[in-house]
Amino acid sequence: MLVVQPPATAIPVAPSKREQFDIQVIRPYFGAVMIRIRGALDADSAPQVRSALSTWAHRRFPVLVLDLSEVDFLDGAGLAALGGIQARVARENATLRIVTGDNRVVRRALSATGLDHALNVSRLPSGWERATEIPGQS
């Protein structure tokens, strides 16, 4: 029988503070729509992201932008959702752009899986996306 004793000098780890999950749809601008995701993109929230996409997909926007700059956790289910969204957007002859900002969590996950090469990933938003930040535009 193997007995493992905890180390005598255990370092307490503070629980990580995750943001509450939130999806914000920025109204269409120049024929595109932006979906901003905040919090964890995981098995619990991936269906909500797909639902938000379905709400806007039937309107036939040529560009869909997913802003993941405020995602603080991204797991396999979230990555699978991104792949599914890419496939759907491609079937509809539209373009998917992923904006990450300086978010290392998202950039590492995309890089580790190779999705950073398969998806249209950008660190910074383009001009029209910055224009949606004007008060009263969202």
Backbone hydrogen bonds, N-H to C=O, Kabsch-Sander energy under -0.5 kcal/mol:
donor,donor_aa,acceptor,acceptor_aa,energy
3,V,1,M,-0.5
4,V,2,L,-0.5
5,Q,3,V,-0.6
10,A,7,P,-0.6
10,A,8,A,-0.5
14,A,12,P,-0.6
18,R,16,S,-0.9
22,D,38,R,-2.3
24,Q,36,R,-2.8
26,I,24,Q,-0.7
26,I,34,M,-3.0
29,Y,32,A,-2.0
32,A,29,Y,-0.8
33,V,63,V,-1.8
34,M,26,I,-1.1
35,I,65,V,-3.2
36,R,24,Q,-3.4
36,R,34,M,-0.6
37,I,35,I,-0.5
37,I,67,D,-2.5
38,R,22,D,-2.7
39,G,70,E,-2.0
41,L,73,F,-3.3
42,D,40,A,-0.9
46,A,42,D,-2.7
48,Q,45,S,-0.6
49,V,45,S,-1.8
50,R,46,A,-2.5
51,S,47,P,-2.3
52,A,48,Q,-2.4
53,L,49,V,-2.2
54,S,50,R,-2.4
55,T,51,S,-2.0
56,W,52,A,-1.2
56,W,53,L,-0.5
57,A,53,L,-2.4
58,H,54,S,-1.0
59,R,56,W,-1.3
60,R,57,A,-1.7
63,V,31,G,-1.0
64,L,95,T,-3.2
65,V,33,V,-2.6
66,L,64,L,-0.5
66,L,97,R,-3.0
67,D,35,I,-2.5
67,D,65,V,-0.6
68,L,66,L,-0.9
68,L,99,V,-3.1
70,E,37,I,-0.7
71,V,68,L,-1.7
72,D,39,G,-1.6
73,F,39,G,-0.9
75,D,41,L,-1.6
79,L,75,D,-2.4
80,A,76,G,-2.6
81,A,77,A,-2.0
82,L,78,G,-2.0
83,G,79,L,-2.2
84,G,80,A,-2.5
85,I,81,A,-2.5
86,Q,82,L,-2.4
87,A,83,G,-2.2
88,R,84,G,-2.3
89,V,85,I,-2.8
90,A,86,Q,-2.3
91,R,87,A,-2.1
92,E,88,R,-1.4
93,N,90,A,-1.7
94,A,89,V,-2.4
95,T,62,P,-2.4
97,R,64,L,-2.7
98,I,120,N,-3.1
99,V,66,L,-2.7
99,V,97,R,-0.5
100,T,98,I,-0.5
100,T,122,S,-2.3
101,G,122,S,-0.5
101,G,123,R,-1.4
103,N,100,T,-1.8
104,R,102,D,-0.8
107,R,103,N,-2.2
108,R,104,R,-2.7
109,A,105,V,-1.8
110,L,106,V,-2.7
111,S,107,R,-2.3
112,A,108,R,-3.0
113,T,109,A,-1.4
114,G,110,L,-0.8
114,G,111,S,-0.6
115,L,110,L,-1.0
116,D,110,L,-1.7
117,H,114,G,-1.3
118,A,114,G,-1.1
119,L,115,L,-2.7
120,N,96,L,-0.5
121,V,116,D,-0.5
121,V,119,L,-1.5
122,S,98,I,-3.2
130,R,126,S,-2.0
131,A,127,G,-1.7
132,T,128,W,-0.9
132,T,129,E,-0.5
133,E,130,R,-1.5
134,I,131,A,-1.3
137,Q,134,I,-2.3
